[in-house]
Amino acid sequence: MTAPATLTGPDLLPKDGIVRRIVVFLHGYGADGQDLIGLAPFFAQALPHTAFYAPDAPYPCEMSPFGRQWFGLDDYDPDMLRRDPANMAAAHARMAAGVARAAPPLRAFLAGKLKIHGLGADRLALIGFSQGTMMSLGVGLALDQPPAAIVGFSGAMLGQVPPMAEGVRRPEVLLIHGTNDPVVPVEASGHALAKLEAAGIQAALIRRPGLAHGIDQQGAEAAARFLMERLPQD
C-alpha cells in the first residue's frame, strides 16, 4: 500500500493568529488525529502562541473499519518483550520498516507547517502516543533538522538512534509510560531510554504507577512542563 503524499488532520491555532511554536501530535494505532487534538487546549495554557496539529496516519487501520495506522501490527506480540526479549530485534526491524514507509508524508507535513509559519525546527515539538511515539522517535530523530523536543507516551523505539551530523542540535526526549500497560510494556520505554542515552541524547523516563495504556493528568502536566522549558518562549 502506497502512502499518500500529504497528510491532513485537525488543528488548533492561536486565536490572535500569532504562531511562535508548533506542536504536532501523532496518534496511536487504530485512532486518528481527533484522538489527541483534544489535548491541545490543555497544552495551549502552558504554550500560548502555539499551533497544534494532529495529522491522521496515512493508512486505514487493517484490524478495524475505523481509525488509521502508521504501519501494520499483524505480527505484534505485546508480551514478547517480557517473555522473549532476545528475539525482539527481528520484530522491531519489521515494524521499523513500516516507520520508514510512513515517514515521507510525515516529513513533508512537518516541513510544510514550519514553512507556513516561517519557523525553524528549534520551535517544533512532537508528542506521540503508542505507535505515534514510535513514529515520533523514528522520524523525528532522523530529520536533518530535528525538532527541539520529543515526548513519547506509552511507546517504544524501533531500531537504533540514527547518526546525526556533527553540529546538528540534538532534540531532548521525555518518555512517559504506565507501569500496568498491557499493550506496550513499560519495559519498552526503558529500552528506548538506554538507546537514547547511549547515543548521547538527553532523555528521561517517567513511569506512572498503576497506569494502563493511556495518558493521565500527571503525565500530561509533566509533558507540558518539559516543553515549556525546551521551546523558545519569545
Residue pairs with C-beta under 8 A, 6 or more apart in sequence:
1 59
3 58
3 59
3 101
3 102
3 104
3 105
4 58
4 105
5 104
5 105
5 108
6 105
6 108
6 109
6 112
7 55
7 56
7 57
7 58
7 105
7 106
7 108
7 109
8 55
8 56
9 32
9 33
9 34
9 37
9 53
9 54
9 55
9 56
10 33
10 34
10 37
10 53
10 54
11 37
11 51
11 52
11 53
11 54
12 37
12 40
12 41
12 44
12 51
12 52
13 19
13 51
13 52
14 44
14 48
14 49
14 50
14 51
16 49
18 49
19 49
19 50
19 51
19 117
19 119
20 49
20 50
20 119
20 123
20 232
20 234
21 47
21 49
21 50
21 51
21 119
21 123
21 124
21 125
21 231
21 232
22 50
22 51
22 52
22 53
22 113
22 114
22 117
22 119
22 123
22 124
22 125
23 40
23 43
23 47
23 50
23 51
23 52
23 53
23 124
23 125
23 126
23 127
23 227
24 52
24 53
24 54
24 55
24 109
24 110
24 113
24 124
24 125
24 126
24 127
25 33
25 36
25 37
25 39
25 40
25 52
25 53
25 54
25 127
25 128
25 129
25 132
26 36
26 54
26 55
26 57
26 70
26 106
26 126
26 127
26 128
26 129
26 132
26 133
26 135
26 136
27 33
27 35
27 36
27 54
27 56
27 57
27 68
27 129
27 131
27 132
28 35
28 129
28 130
28 131
28 132
28 154
29 61
29 67
29 69
29 70
29 73
29 130
29 131
30 61
30 63
30 64
30 66
30 67
30 68
30 69
31 67
31 68
31 129
32 56
32 57
32 67
32 68
33 53
33 54
33 55
33 56
34 54
35 54
35 129
36 54
36 127
36 129
36 132
37 52
37 54
39 127
39 215
39 220
40 52
40 54
42 220
42 224
43 50
43 52
43 127
43 220
43 223
43 224
43 227
44 50
44 52
45 224
46 224
46 225
46 227
46 228
47 224
47 227
47 228
47 231
50 231
51 113
51 117
53 109
53 113
55 106
55 109
56 68
57 68
57 69
57 70
57 102
57 131
58 68
58 70
58 102
58 105
59 68
59 69
59 70
59 71
59 72
59 102
60 67
60 68
60 69
61 67
61 68
61 69
62 69
62 72
62 73
62 74
63 73
69 131
70 98
70 99
70 102
70 131
70 132
70 134
70 135
71 95
71 97
71 98
71 99
71 101
71 102
71 131
72 98
73 95
73 131
75 91
75 94
76 91
76 95
77 91
78 182
78 183
78 184
78 185
79 185
80 87
80 88
80 91
81 88
81 185
81 187
81 188
81 191
82 185
82 187
85 187
92 156
92 158
92 159
93 158
93 159
95 134
95 158
96 138
96 158
96 159
99 134
99 135
99 138
99 139
99 158
100 138
102 135
103 135
103 138
103 139
103 142
106 135
106 139
107 139
107 143
110 124
110 143
110 147
113 124
114 120
114 121
114 123
114 124
120 145
121 143
121 145
121 146
121 147
121 148
122 148
122 169
122 232
123 148
123 231
123 232
124 147
124 148
125 147
125 148
125 149
125 150
125 151
125 227
125 230
125 231
126 136
126 140
126 147
126 149
126 150
126 151
127 136
127 150
127 151
127 152
127 153
127 223
128 134
128 135
128 136
128 137
128 150
128 151
128 152
128 153
128 155
129 153
129 154
129 155
129 215
130 153
130 154
130 155
130 183
130 184
130 213
131 155
132 155
133 152
133 153
133 154
133 155
133 156
133 175
134 155
134 156
134 157
134 158
136 150
136 151
136 152
136 155
137 150
137 152
137 155
137 157
137 158
137 173
137 192
138 157
138 158
138 159
140 146
140 147
140 150
140 171
141 150
141 161
141 162
141 164
141 171
141 201
142 162
144 165
144 168
145 168
145 169
146 164
146 168
146 169
146 170
146 171
147 171
148 169
148 171
148 172
148 230
148 231
148 232
149 171
149 172
149 173
149 174
149 226
149 227
149 230
149 231
150 171
150 172
150 173
150 174
151 173
151 174
151 175
151 176
151 223
151 226
151 227
152 173
152 174
152 175
152 176
152 189
152 192
153 176
153 177
153 215
153 219
153 223
154 176
154 177
154 178
154 181
154 183
154 184
154 189
154 213
154 214
154 215
155 175
155 177
155 184
155 188
155 189
155 192
156 184
156 188
156 189
156 191
156 192
157 188
157 191
157 192
157 195
157 196
160 195
160 199
161 195
161 196
161 198
161 199
161 201
164 170
170 200
170 201
170 202
171 201
172 201
172 202
172 203
172 226
172 230
173 196
173 201
173 202
173 203
173 204
174 203
174 204
174 205
174 206
174 222
174 223
174 226
175 189
175 192
175 193
175 203
175 204
175 205
175 206
176 189
176 205
176 206
176 208
176 215
176 219
176 222
176 223
177 184
177 186
177 188
177 189
177 205
177 206
177 207
177 208
177 211
178 186
178 207
178 208
178 210
178 211
178 212
178 213
178 214
178 216
179 186
179 207
179 208
179 209
179 210
179 211
180 210
180 211
180 212
181 211
181 212
181 213
182 212
182 213
183 212
183 213
184 213
186 207
189 205
189 207
190 205
192 203
192 205
193 203
193 204
193 205
196 203
197 203
206 219
206 222
208 216
208 218
208 219
211 219
